[in-house]
Amino acid sequence: MGSRHIPVLVEEVMTFLRCEPGHTYVDATLGGGGHASEILRRSAPDGVLIGMEWDEDALSDVRDTLMPFGDRVKILRENFIHLPDLVKAESVDGILLDLGLSSIQLEKGERGFSFRGEGPLDMRMDERTNESAADLVNHLSLEELEYILYHYGEERWAKRIARAIVQEREREPIGTTQTLKKIIYRAIPRRFHSRRIDPATRTFQALRIRVNDELENLKKILETGWEILKKGGRMCIISFHSLEDRMVKETFRSLEKEGEIRILTKKPVTPSEEEQRGNPRSRSAKLRCAERI
Ligand SMILES: C[S@@+](CC[C@H](N)C(=O)[O-])C[C@H]1O[C@@H](n2cnc3c(N)ncnc32)[C@H](O)[C@@H]1O
């Protein structure tokens, strides 16, 4: 059977969102629907949830998961950057963004997100748009590849890996996750292969972020998402990457200075040791929350 995505920091998110009957919430990253179900349970009997998800695969599962909540749920297949065009201004009490990838996406080999199994080098979360990871590794310039690996993956061997990719694709286009993994393994000197994190981790993460414009999307929603919140409404963001967390922190701070929002998490909230033991994926999660004023 397929895997399940375990939602992170559920109690903490619910505390900040203050789910109540009669209120309206947006889960902008539905994934497996874990947070969404909890928001709906806690806002029963008449709270409303607008859910967004751009991955058709994920959507077909989450539709079933949320079916019991009937017409209290409205699901949209969209990139969350379009929220302000789709939801009425000042109509929502809380927004949740739980960024990145779900375990379900990661574990489906044919999506190409994981270096653990064989699959096409795809990595698009929304298959309607964007170039795939294969398009990028086969067509970007050496400098662009190096930039992406260094900045989005924080990969210290970015130059060597980018060079190896360019050399390899001259012989034959790179099409699969395992081909790319082998190139990365050869490019990083053996004695620097870490046991703690797979040598391919940073490159795969960097390509995924670029394929899906993840930083660009976060930047846009941080600028415009507030429009749909009522005064006193809250935005909660869970990120898994230091670049994302920094972007959230800095944007929150500058909006607070401008008197637009009030930050509710001076420091990011992180999962308890118990949660981390039960769900290792939660280890890098950071939650920040702010209120529109
Ligand atoms: C970490 S998972 C969310 C898990 C969810 N909170 C749960 O409890 O199951 C992130 C989900 O957001 C989706 N996603 C990422 N960026 C998106 C975007 N810009 N627009 C819409 N959905 C997005 C991904 O496809 C993925 O399914």
The ligand as an SDF file (V2000), in Angstrom:
LIG
                    3D

 27 29  0  0  0  0  0  0  0  0999 V2000
    4.7860   19.1710    3.2100 C   0  0  0  0  0  0  0  0  0  0  0  0
    3.4600   18.8210    2.1570 S   0  0  0  0  0  0  0  0  0  0  0  0
    2.0430   19.3130    3.0860 C   0  0  0  0  0  0  0  0  0  0  0  0
    1.5500   18.2700    4.0270 C   0  0  0  0  0  0  0  0  0  0  0  0
    0.2340   18.6010    4.7100 C   0  0  0  0  0  0  0  0  0  0  0  0
    0.3330   19.7270    5.5900 N   0  0  0  0  0  0  0  0  0  0  0  0
   -0.3370   17.4040    5.4430 C   0  0  0  0  0  0  0  0  0  0  0  0
   -0.6970   17.5410    6.6190 O   0  0  0  0  0  0  0  0  0  0  0  0
   -0.4140   16.3310    4.8550 O   0  0  0  0  0  0  0  0  0  0  0  0
    3.5390   20.1120    0.9730 C   0  0  0  0  0  0  0  0  0  0  0  0
    2.4950   20.0180   -0.1250 C   0  0  0  0  0  0  0  0  0  0  0  0
    2.3640   21.3160   -0.6880 O   0  0  0  0  0  0  0  0  0  0  0  0
    2.2790   21.2220   -2.0820 C   0  0  0  0  0  0  0  0  0  0  0  0
    2.8170   22.4820   -2.6120 N   0  0  0  0  0  0  0  0  0  0  0  0
    4.0950   22.9150   -2.5450 C   0  0  0  0  0  0  0  0  0  0  0  0
    4.1980   24.1210   -3.1220 N   0  0  0  0  0  0  0  0  0  0  0  0
    2.9610   24.4510   -3.5630 C   0  0  0  0  0  0  0  0  0  0  0  0
    2.4400   25.5860   -4.2490 C   0  0  0  0  0  0  0  0  0  0  0  0
    3.2300   26.6110   -4.6150 N   0  0  0  0  0  0  0  0  0  0  0  0
    1.1250   25.6110   -4.5250 N   0  0  0  0  0  0  0  0  0  0  0  0
    0.3060   24.5740   -4.1610 C   0  0  0  0  0  0  0  0  0  0  0  0
    0.7510   23.4670   -3.5250 N   0  0  0  0  0  0  0  0  0  0  0  0
    2.0730   23.4090   -3.2250 C   0  0  0  0  0  0  0  0  0  0  0  0
    3.1110   20.0020   -2.4380 C   0  0  0  0  0  0  0  0  0  0  0  0
    2.6820   19.4670   -3.6690 O   0  0  0  0  0  0  0  0  0  0  0  0
    2.8730   19.0770   -1.2530 C   0  0  0  0  0  0  0  0  0  0  0  0
    1.8180   18.1830   -1.5060 O   0  0  0  0  0  0  0  0  0  0  0  0
  1  2  1  0
  2  3  1  0
  2 10  1  0
  3  4  1  0
  4  5  1  0
  5  6  1  0
  5  7  1  0
  7  8  2  0
  7  9  1  0
 10 11  1  0
 11 12  1  0
 11 26  1  0
 12 13  1  0
 13 14  1  0
 13 24  1  0
 14 15  1  0
 14 23  1  0
 15 16  2  0
 16 17  1  0
 17 18  1  0
 17 23  2  0
 18 19  1  0
 18 20  2  0
 20 21  1  0
 21 22  2  0
 22 23  1  0
 24 25  1  0
 24 26  1  0
 26 27  1  0
M  CHG  2   2   1   9  -1
M  END
$$$$
